[in-house]
Amino acid sequence: MSTKRLLIISHAPSPNTRRLRDAVIEGASDEAVEGIEVRALAPLDVTPDEIIAANAVVIGTTENLGYMAGLTKDVFDRCYYPCIEHTEGLPFAFYVRAGLDGTGTRRALEAITTGLRWRLVQAPLICQGDFDEVFIDQCRELGLSMAASLEAGIV
């Protein structure tokens, strides 16, 4: 079985958002899932080559002023055109740490990834309102589901 790469791009500026990122990584790295290389990067470390080399992507961002974090948007600003011809159909999922309702962030991510012709394979996870420990479990499940789906060839 050949190894597949799951790229996690996460803007995690606070202790709680780092916990969310770590939970996604933990879920994706579950010992029950084999043949998946998990690569987690901060937005400024992401290059077009990293995205092109990925078999699936999980994006994590905060909601800032009703929109995705500027550093998350920067990934798309730098990588959109270099990736557009190479990543059509790329399976992805995303989670948003939203102080408001996450609507603007969700719309923006969906619009950009539609332009890239990526394939959303899980419902967006919106961790909305005051921080809740259940967000940790939801992020762990997101990571595990993406890795297991990638392993099984579902995505």
C-alpha positions in Angstrom: 0.0 0.0 0.0 1.4 3.4 -0.9 1.5 6.2 1.6 -1.0 9.0 1.1 -0.5 12.5 2.5 -3.0 14.4 4.6 -2.0 18.1 4.8 -3.4 20.0 7.8 -3.2 23.8 7.3 -4.1 25.4 10.6 -4.0 29.0 11.8 -3.7 28.5 15.6 -2.8 31.8 17.3 -4.1 30.9 20.8 -3.8 28.1 23.3 -7.3 26.9 22.5 -6.9 27.0 18.7 -3.6 25.1 19.1 -5.6 22.5 21.1 -8.0 22.2 18.1 -5.2 21.8 15.7 -3.5 19.2 17.9 -6.8 17.3 18.1 -7.1 17.1 14.3 -3.5 15.9 14.1 -4.2 13.3 16.9 -7.3 12.0 15.1 -5.5 11.8 11.8 -2.6 10.0 13.3 -4.7 7.4 15.1 -2.9 4.0 15.1 -5.9 2.3 13.6 -5.3 4.2 10.3 -2.4 3.0 8.2 -0.5 4.4 5.2 -1.3 8.0 6.0 1.4 10.6 6.4 0.1 13.6 8.4 1.8 16.9 7.7 0.6 19.9 9.7 1.7 23.4 8.7 1.0 26.9 9.8 -0.3 29.1 7.0 3.0 30.9 6.4 4.8 27.6 5.9 2.5 26.3 3.2 3.8 26.4 -0.3 2.0 25.4 -3.6 4.2 22.3 -3.7 2.9 21.2 -0.3 -0.7 21.4 -1.5 0.1 19.7 -4.8 1.8 16.8 -3.0 -1.3 16.3 -0.7 -3.9 13.7 -1.3 -6.3 15.5 1.0 -6.4 18.7 3.0 -7.9 19.9 6.3 -8.0 23.7 6.8 -8.4 25.2 10.2 -8.9 28.9 10.7 -10.2 31.4 13.2 -13.0 33.7 12.2 -11.7 37.3 12.2 -14.2 40.1 11.7 -16.6 37.7 10.1 -14.0 36.3 7.7 -11.2 33.8 7.7 -8.0 34.7 9.3 -5.7 36.9 7.1 -3.0 34.3 7.3 -5.4 31.6 6.0 -6.4 33.9 3.2 -2.7 34.4 2.5 -2.3 30.7 1.7 -4.9 31.0 -1.1 -3.4 34.3 -2.3 0.0 32.7 -2.7 -1.1 29.2 -3.8 -4.3 29.6 -5.8 -2.8 30.0 -9.3 0.1 27.7 -8.9 -2.3 25.0 -7.7 -5.4 25.5 -9.9 -4.2 23.2 -12.7 -2.8 20.5 -10.4 -5.3 20.0 -7.6 -8.7 19.7 -9.3 -10.9 17.3 -7.2 -8.6 17.5 -4.2 -10.7 16.3 -1.2 -10.8 18.7 1.7 -12.6 19.6 4.9 -12.4 22.6 7.2 -13.1 23.8 10.7 -13.6 27.3 11.9 -13.1 28.6 15.4 -15.9 31.2 15.3 -16.7 33.8 17.9 -19.7 34.8 15.8 -21.5 32.3 13.6 -18.8 31.4 11.1 -21.1 32.2 8.1 -18.8 34.6 6.4 -15.7 32.4 6.9 -17.6 29.4 5.6 -18.8 31.2 2.5 -15.3 32.6 1.8 -13.7 29.2 2.1 -16.3 27.5 0.0 -16.1 30.2 -2.7 -12.3 30.0 -3.0 -12.2 26.2 -3.0 -15.0 26.1 -5.6 -12.8 28.2 -7.8 -10.0 25.7 -7.2 -12.4 22.9 -8.0 -11.6 21.1 -4.7 -14.1 18.7 -3.4 -15.6 19.3 0.1 -15.9 15.8 1.6 -17.2 16.5 5.1 -19.6 19.1 6.4 -17.8 22.1 7.7 -17.1 22.0 11.4 -18.0 25.4 13.0 -16.8 25.6 16.6 -19.0 28.6 17.5 -19.4 30.7 20.6 -17.6 30.3 23.9 -14.9 27.7 23.9 -16.3 24.3 24.6 -14.4 21.1 25.3 -16.6 19.3 22.9 -14.8 21.2 20.1 -11.7 19.1 20.9 -13.6 15.8 20.4 -15.2 17.2 17.2 -11.8 18.1 15.8 -10.3 14.8 16.7 -13.2 13.1 14.9 -12.6 15.3 11.9 -9.0 14.3 11.6 -9.7 10.6 12.1 -12.5 10.6 9.6 -10.4 12.4 6.9 -7.4 10.0 7.5 -9.6 6.9 7.5 -11.5 8.0 4.4 -8.2 8.6 2.7 -6.9 5.2 3.7 -10.0 3.5 2.5 -10.0 5.3 -0.8 -13.4 6.9 -0.1 -12.0 10.4 -0.7 
